[in-house]
């Protein structure tokens, strides 16, 4: 994985945490998967914008809302 992709992936990871307002860090597995912690109840607009490497997303059992455009971009 080149440096640009790593930077973009890390940015997506940080953005998800900030937007979802989670109490702990999202677990990343094999640089292609986000596991959303059970504390997350809302995924905000554009939470995954630019996350081109994301192939798998495991939703929390407490997830209640996925806002419009959460996966755009």
C-alpha positions as CSV (number, residue, x, y, z in Angstrom):
1,X,0.0,0.0,0.0
2,X,1.5,3.4,-1.0
3,X,1.8,6.4,1.4
4,X,-1.1,8.3,-0.2
5,X,-3.5,5.4,0.3
6,X,-2.3,4.9,3.9
7,X,-2.9,8.6,4.6
8,X,-6.4,8.5,3.1
9,X,-7.2,5.4,5.0
10,X,-6.0,6.9,8.3
11,X,-8.1,10.1,7.5
12,X,-11.2,7.9,7.0
13,X,-10.6,6.2,10.3
14,X,-10.2,9.5,12.2
15,X,-13.2,11.0,10.4
16,X,-15.4,8.0,11.4
17,X,-14.5,8.4,15.0
18,X,-15.1,12.1,15.1
19,X,-18.5,12.0,13.3
20,X,-19.9,9.0,15.1
21,X,-18.6,10.3,18.5
22,X,-17.5,6.9,19.8
23,X,-16.0,6.2,23.2
24,X,-13.4,3.9,21.8
25,X,-11.4,3.4,18.6
26,X,-12.9,1.5,15.7
27,X,-11.0,-1.7,15.1
28,X,-9.4,-2.1,11.7
29,X,-8.8,-5.5,10.3
30,X,-6.6,-6.1,7.1
31,X,-6.9,-2.4,6.1
32,X,-10.2,-3.1,4.4
33,X,-12.6,-3.6,7.2
34,X,-14.2,-1.4,9.9
35,X,-15.8,-2.9,12.9
36,X,-18.2,-0.4,14.4
37,X,-18.2,-0.6,18.2
38,X,-21.4,-1.3,20.0
39,X,-21.3,2.3,21.5
40,X,-22.0,3.7,18.0
41,X,-25.7,4.5,17.4
42,X,-25.4,6.9,14.5
43,X,-23.3,7.0,11.4
44,X,-23.3,10.6,10.2
45,X,-23.4,12.1,6.7
46,X,-20.2,11.5,4.7
47,X,-18.7,9.4,7.5
48,X,-17.0,7.2,4.9
49,X,-16.3,9.8,2.2
50,X,-13.1,9.0,0.4
51,X,-12.7,5.5,2.0
52,X,-11.8,3.8,-1.2
53,X,-10.1,0.8,0.5
54,X,-13.2,-0.1,2.6
55,X,-14.6,-3.4,1.5
56,X,-16.3,-4.7,4.6
57,X,-18.2,-3.0,7.4
58,X,-19.4,-4.8,10.5
59,X,-22.3,-2.8,12.0
60,X,-22.7,-2.5,15.8
61,X,-25.7,-4.2,17.3
62,X,-26.8,-0.9,18.7
63,X,-26.8,1.1,15.4
64,X,-30.0,3.0,15.0
65,X,-29.5,5.6,12.3
66,X,-27.4,5.8,9.1
67,X,-27.8,9.3,7.8
68,X,-28.3,10.0,4.1
69,X,-25.0,10.1,2.2
70,X,-23.0,8.3,4.9
71,X,-21.3,6.2,2.2
72,X,-21.1,8.8,-0.7
73,X,-17.7,9.8,-2.1
